[in-house]
């Protein structure tokens, strides 16, 4: 049996920041919001 898994971009990477920016902020977890602020806003 083969299973396909999507590889998520590394937290804090440019791809991750872009993905989070496109995601509804109401769907973010508390950890995602903190990581976004730390890595994408306050570089």
C-alpha positions as CSV (number, residue, x, y, z in Angstrom):
1,X,0.0,0.0,0.0
2,X,1.3,3.4,-0.9
3,X,0.4,6.5,0.9
4,X,0.9,10.1,-0.2
5,X,1.9,12.7,2.3
6,X,2.4,16.3,1.7
7,X,5.5,17.8,3.0
8,X,4.9,21.0,4.9
9,X,7.4,23.8,4.6
10,X,9.7,24.3,7.6
11,X,8.3,26.7,10.2
12,X,9.8,30.1,9.7
13,X,10.7,29.6,6.1
14,X,9.6,32.0,3.4
15,X,7.3,29.3,2.0
16,X,5.7,28.7,5.5
17,X,5.2,32.4,6.0
18,X,3.5,32.7,2.6
19,X,1.3,29.6,3.4
20,X,0.3,31.1,6.7
21,X,-0.5,34.5,5.1
22,X,-2.9,32.8,2.7
23,X,-4.6,30.7,5.5
24,X,-7.5,32.3,7.3
25,X,-6.1,33.7,10.6
26,X,-9.1,32.4,12.4
27,X,-7.9,28.9,11.6
28,X,-4.4,29.4,13.1
29,X,-3.5,27.6,16.2
30,X,-1.9,29.6,19.1
31,X,1.5,28.1,18.2
32,X,1.1,29.0,14.6
33,X,0.2,32.6,15.5
34,X,3.2,32.9,17.8
35,X,5.6,31.3,15.2
36,X,4.2,33.6,12.5
37,X,4.8,36.7,14.6
38,X,8.3,35.5,15.6
39,X,9.5,34.4,12.1
40,X,7.5,36.4,9.6
41,X,6.7,39.8,11.3
42,X,9.5,40.4,13.7
43,X,12.5,39.1,11.7
